[in-house]
């Protein structure tokens, strides 16, 4: 278990260094995912299986998918196609693959060895976490929910503003005769009715 | 690891990389919390990590939306350029 912890730590640090030194965003994201998975293994060896699972699901799953979406959307066009062709070379994916393979070997090792053999430190069960979370830190849970709500509203606002501006531009560009306050009103009304149901 | 993330924020000009570095720093803080919780056998560290996770999710969604707006407005992800063109 000690060896697993140290191996995962070294992988995490190496992947993080590679993340911040890459020039291509997608490569950096690949290394960042490897780093997150390594940190997840570290959590597991530290006796926090619940947090390890959450790390994989939320960080390596959801947040990284968001990042990849945005990065992919930002360089659309023929430049992206040229990049895509260059990405097919094996030199690009060998680094993350080697680090991930090391992590996979480690996970297999932990699974084979697993079950009885837990880490030296005490294991904190999910139940224990939940008991503390929903009793002592209840106000924190509420604040986190408010934060998430605010974040969602903010992200939607920023996205919707842009779309509305684009729609108005389209309207004024398409029919110059009806451009002006009337066109905007029509557009906002259609937008509202589309959003209502 | 936290210092690595900090170095990333300071060294890189690309806004995407700055966001990634912020993620790294949040992860490092969470790792410290969980390690502390494991050291003393308390659940508080993991609770704190859950809060960090929620905060990171909110921060990333807003940050990426902002990034998208900035890119569409300035056609660039250079932080210095955005700072100069403010107004």
Interface residues (C-beta under 8 A of the other chain):
Chain A: X12 X13 X16 X17 X19 X20 X25 X28 X29 X32 X35 X36 X39 X42 X43 X46 X47 X48 X50 X51 X54 X55 X58 X59 X62 X63 X66 X67 X70 X71 X73 X74 X119 X121 X122 X124 X128 X129 X131 X132 X133 X136 X137 X140 X144 X147 X148 X150 X151 X152 X154 X155 X158 X159 X161 X162
Chain B: X1 X4 X5 X7 X8 X11 X12 X14 X16 X17 X19 X20 X21 X23 X24 X27 X31 X34 X35 X37 X38 X39 X41 X42 X43 X44 X45 X46 X47 X49 X50 X51 X53 X54 X55 X56 X57 X58 X59 X60 X61 X62 X64 X65 X66 X67 X68 X69 X71 X72 X77
